[in-house]
């Protein structure tokens, strides 16, 4: 059953990506598998190790490594370009709304933010892991902000690319909304699919739900989109960002 459900998720991922590209009038698919094979696999392993073994927020119904590979390939890896495209597109749209101020973020400032977010994330993960603390809203929203800051600072340090968080310093106060909107679009439908064809489950999260999907899971998909978007731009440069 795991393989059948994984195939359904894979077909959903491919269809969603192709439909998005057609809607966004970008028929070139040459980078698709290159992106999926590099960024998708790396981020999948990092996020799953953190979420399953450190934070204990989710798990899979798989019992073998082969089943896990089928799940990961059918969801995270194949869907990576969809996540990259949606966040890149909405980041571009929300960045058009600017306030009349600008604070210049330097590499040293970005490095400071990177180090602070790294320490906070690892420290929080250590506390949750060793004390079996059930996460609540303030803690998880804080984690959400620091994860975004971590990836945004990393992208700026390596490629000079300012994402949704650092864009706020340039007066683009609505830019962070791109993370939530893209997470909702690319992740919420996925979770609805998972309720009918279950491959993973969640635990130790607040019970607030929307159509059976924990609300914080939508936030999680936003952070995952951010990770994919930043890491894709690190690997391939800004050329892969949405130009619409």
C-alpha positions as CSV (number, residue, x, y, z in Angstrom):
1,X,0.0,0.0,0.0
2,X,2.9,2.3,0.7
3,X,4.1,2.1,-2.9
4,X,0.7,2.7,-4.3
5,X,0.1,5.8,-2.1
6,X,3.6,7.0,-3.0
7,X,2.8,6.7,-6.7
8,X,-0.4,8.8,-6.2
9,X,1.6,11.5,-4.4
10,X,4.2,11.4,-7.2
11,X,1.5,11.9,-9.9
12,X,0.0,14.7,-7.8
13,X,3.4,16.4,-7.5
14,X,4.2,16.1,-11.2
15,X,0.7,17.3,-12.2
16,X,0.8,20.3,-9.8
17,X,4.2,21.4,-11.1
18,X,3.3,21.1,-14.7
19,X,0.1,23.0,-14.3
20,X,1.9,25.8,-12.3
21,X,4.5,26.1,-15.1
22,X,1.8,26.4,-17.8
23,X,-0.1,28.9,-15.7
24,X,3.1,30.9,-15.1
25,X,3.9,30.7,-18.8
26,X,7.3,29.0,-18.3
27,X,7.4,26.0,-20.7
28,X,11.1,25.2,-20.0
29,X,11.4,22.1,-17.9
30,X,15.2,21.5,-18.4
31,X,16.1,22.3,-14.8
32,X,13.4,20.2,-13.3
33,X,15.1,16.9,-12.5
34,X,18.4,18.7,-11.8
35,X,16.8,20.7,-9.1
36,X,14.9,17.7,-7.7
37,X,17.9,15.4,-7.6
38,X,20.2,17.9,-5.8
39,X,18.3,20.3,-3.5
40,X,15.3,18.0,-2.9
41,X,17.3,15.0,-1.6
42,X,19.5,17.1,0.6
43,X,16.7,19.1,2.2
44,X,14.6,16.0,2.6
45,X,17.2,14.2,4.7
46,X,18.0,17.3,6.8
47,X,14.4,18.1,7.6
48,X,13.3,14.5,8.2
49,X,16.2,13.9,10.5
50,X,15.4,17.0,12.5
51,X,11.6,16.6,12.5
52,X,11.6,12.8,13.2
53,X,14.6,12.2,15.5
54,X,15.3,15.5,17.2
55,X,11.9,17.4,17.5
56,X,9.7,14.3,17.2
57,X,7.0,16.2,15.3
58,X,6.2,13.7,12.6
59,X,6.9,10.2,11.3
60,X,6.3,7.9,8.4
61,X,4.3,4.7,8.1
62,X,7.2,3.1,6.2
63,X,9.0,0.1,7.8
64,X,11.9,-0.2,5.4
65,X,14.4,2.2,3.8
66,X,13.0,1.3,0.4
67,X,9.5,2.4,1.5
68,X,11.0,5.6,2.9
69,X,12.7,6.3,-0.4
70,X,9.5,5.8,-2.2
71,X,7.7,8.3,0.1
72,X,10.5,10.9,-0.1
73,X,10.8,10.6,-3.8
74,X,7.1,10.9,-4.4
75,X,6.7,14.0,-2.2
76,X,9.7,16.1,-1.3
77,X,12.0,15.4,-4.1
78,X,9.6,15.5,-7.1
79,X,7.8,18.4,-5.6
80,X,10.8,20.6,-5.0
81,X,10.5,22.7,-8.2
82,X,6.8,23.4,-7.4
83,X,7.8,24.7,-3.9
84,X,10.6,26.8,-5.5
85,X,8.3,28.3,-8.2
86,X,5.5,29.2,-5.8
87,X,7.6,30.9,-3.2
88,X,9.7,32.7,-5.9
89,X,6.5,33.9,-7.6
90,X,4.8,35.2,-4.4
91,X,8.0,36.7,-3.1
92,X,8.2,38.7,-6.3
93,X,4.6,39.8,-6.0
94,X,4.6,40.8,-2.3
95,X,8.0,42.6,-2.7
96,X,6.2,45.2,-4.8
97,X,4.6,46.7,-1.7
98,X,7.2,48.8,0.0
99,X,7.4,51.4,2.8
100,X,9.5,54.5,2.4
101,X,12.6,53.3,4.3
102,X,15.6,51.1,3.6
103,X,18.2,49.6,6.0
104,X,21.3,48.2,4.4
105,X,22.0,44.6,5.5
106,X,25.7,43.9,5.3
107,X,27.4,40.5,5.1
108,X,28.5,40.9,8.8
109,X,25.0,41.6,9.8
110,X,23.7,38.6,7.9
111,X,26.4,36.5,9.5
112,X,25.3,37.7,13.0
113,X,21.7,36.8,12.2
114,X,22.8,33.4,10.8
115,X,24.8,32.6,14.0
116,X,22.0,33.7,16.4
117,X,19.4,31.7,14.5
118,X,21.6,28.6,14.4
119,X,22.2,28.8,18.2
120,X,18.6,29.3,19.0
121,X,17.4,26.5,16.7
122,X,19.9,23.9,17.9
123,X,19.3,25.0,21.5
124,X,15.5,24.7,21.2
125,X,15.9,21.4,19.4
126,X,18.1,20.1,22.2
127,X,15.6,21.1,24.9
128,X,12.6,19.6,23.1
129,X,14.5,16.4,22.3
130,X,15.8,15.8,25.8
131,X,12.8,16.9,27.8
132,X,10.1,15.6,25.5
133,X,8.4,19.0,25.6
134,X,5.1,19.1,23.6
135,X,5.4,22.2,21.5
136,X,2.9,25.0,21.8
137,X,2.1,28.0,19.5
138,X,4.6,30.6,20.8
139,X,7.5,28.1,20.7
140,X,6.7,26.9,17.2
141,X,6.1,30.4,15.8
142,X,9.5,31.3,17.2
143,X,11.1,28.3,15.6
144,X,9.4,29.3,12.3
145,X,10.9,32.8,12.4
146,X,14.3,31.6,13.2
147,X,14.3,28.9,10.5
148,X,13.4,31.5,8.0
149,X,16.1,33.8,9.3
150,X,18.6,31.0,9.1
151,X,18.0,30.1,5.5
152,X,17.6,33.8,4.4
153,X,20.9,34.7,6.0
154,X,22.6,31.7,4.4
155,X,21.3,32.6,1.0
156,X,22.5,36.2,1.3
157,X,26.0,35.2,2.6
158,X,26.6,32.7,-0.2
159,X,24.8,34.3,-3.2
160,X,23.9,37.8,-2.1
161,X,20.2,37.0,-2.5
162,X,17.8,38.6,-0.1
163,X,14.7,36.5,0.6
164,X,11.4,37.3,2.5
165,X,13.0,38.0,5.9
166,X,15.9,40.2,4.9
167,X,13.6,42.0,2.4
168,X,11.8,43.6,5.3
169,X,14.9,45.7,6.0
170,X,14.4,47.2,2.6
171,X,10.9,48.3,3.3
172,X,9.2,45.2,1.8
173,X,7.2,44.5,4.8
174,X,4.8,42.1,3.1
175,X,7.5,39.9,1.7
176,X,7.3,37.3,4.5
177,X,3.7,36.6,3.5
178,X,5.0,34.8,0.5
179,X,6.3,32.1,2.8
180,X,2.8,31.5,4.3
181,X,0.9,31.8,1.0
182,X,3.2,29.5,-0.9
183,X,3.2,27.1,2.1
184,X,-0.6,27.1,2.1
185,X,-0.9,26.5,-1.6
186,X,1.8,23.9,-2.0
187,X,1.4,22.2,1.3
188,X,-2.3,22.3,2.4
189,X,-3.5,20.4,-0.6
190,X,-0.8,17.9,0.0
191,X,-2.0,17.3,3.5
192,X,-5.5,16.9,2.3
193,X,-4.2,14.2,-0.1
194,X,-2.3,12.6,2.8
195,X,-5.6,12.3,4.8
196,X,-7.0,10.0,2.1
197,X,-3.7,8.3,1.1
198,X,-1.7,8.5,4.3
199,X,2.1,8.2,4.2
200,X,3.1,10.3,7.3
201,X,1.6,11.4,10.6
202,X,2.1,14.2,13.1
203,X,2.6,14.2,16.9
204,X,3.4,16.6,19.8
205,X,1.7,19.5,18.0
206,X,-1.2,21.7,19.0
207,X,-4.6,20.2,18.0
208,X,-5.9,23.2,16.1
209,X,-6.9,21.9,12.7
210,X,-8.3,22.9,9.4
211,X,-10.1,20.1,7.5
212,X,-8.2,17.6,9.6
213,X,-4.8,19.3,8.9
214,X,-2.9,20.8,11.9
215,X,-2.6,24.6,11.3
216,X,1.0,24.6,12.2
217,X,1.7,22.1,9.5
218,X,0.8,24.8,7.0
219,X,3.4,27.0,8.6
220,X,5.9,24.1,8.4
221,X,5.3,23.8,4.6
222,X,6.1,27.5,4.4
223,X,9.5,26.9,6.1
224,X,10.1,24.0,3.8
225,X,9.4,26.1,0.8
226,X,11.8,28.7,2.1
227,X,14.5,26.0,2.5
228,X,14.0,24.7,-1.0
229,X,13.9,28.2,-2.5
230,X,17.1,29.5,-0.8
231,X,19.1,26.3,-1.4
232,X,18.0,26.1,-5.1
233,X,19.2,29.7,-5.6
234,X,22.5,28.8,-3.8
235,X,23.1,25.9,-6.1
236,X,21.8,27.5,-9.4
237,X,21.8,31.2,-8.7
238,X,19.0,33.7,-9.2
239,X,18.4,32.4,-12.7
240,X,15.9,29.8,-11.4
241,X,13.8,32.4,-9.6
242,X,10.4,33.4,-11.0
243,X,10.8,36.3,-13.4
244,X,7.1,37.0,-13.9
